[in-house]
């Protein structure tokens, strides 16, 4: 799956979301989308990195402490 495929999927999902709103005003879209994408991204990367936080942080382009905070926030670690 390429970046373009992912972008198309996100675009299609957003179109469906707006259609479901049936004219209502959306609120907090950015936080909603980050929340929807961040946890499964972290789960997948941590699994692929064999739960090695340093490796996962490097792959994600994050500081290891930032990754740890996000893992705690999403209750993926204690």
N, C-alpha and C positions, 0 to 999 in steps of 0.2 A: 504494500500500500504506500502510495507516495503522499507527499505533502499536499498536492493538488486534490487527491482523493479525500483526505481528511478535511480540507477546506470546503469541498463540495458537500460533504456530509454535514458539516457545521452549518453551512448556508441553508441546506434543505431543512435541517432541524429548526433553524431560526424562522424560516418561512412558515413551517407548520405551527410553531409557537405563536407567531403573529396571527395566523388564521384562527387558532383556538381562542385568541383573545376577543375575537369578533368585534373589533373596534374599541375595546377598552384600552386605556393607556398602560403601557408596561412600566414597571418600577424596578430599579436595582438590577438591570440586565447584566452589567459587567460582573458584579459579585455573584449573581446566579450562575453565569457561564463559567467563571473561574472555579466556583465551588463544584460544579458538575464535572469539570474536566480534571481538576487538580488531584483529587483523591485517586481516581482510577489510574492516572498517569503515575503517581507516586507508587501505587501498588505494583503496577507492571514493571517499573524501573527497579524497584527494590527486589522484586522476585528475580529479574534478569541479572541483577548484580549480586545475587545470593545474600541479600540483606547487608551487603557491605556499604555502609553509609558514605564512606569517603569516595568509593567508586561511583556510587549513584549520584552524589553531589557533583562530581566531575562531569559525568554524562549529561546532567541537567544544566550545567553551567551555573551552579549555585555554590555558595559557601556552605561548608558542612554544618555549621551552626544554624544557618537558615533552613537547610533541609530538615534538621532535627526538629526545629520549631514547627515546621509544616507537618511532619510525621506525628508529632504530639497533638497538634491542632485537629488532625483528622483521625486521631485515636488509632494510629497504626503502630505506635510504640507507647510504652509507659513513661 
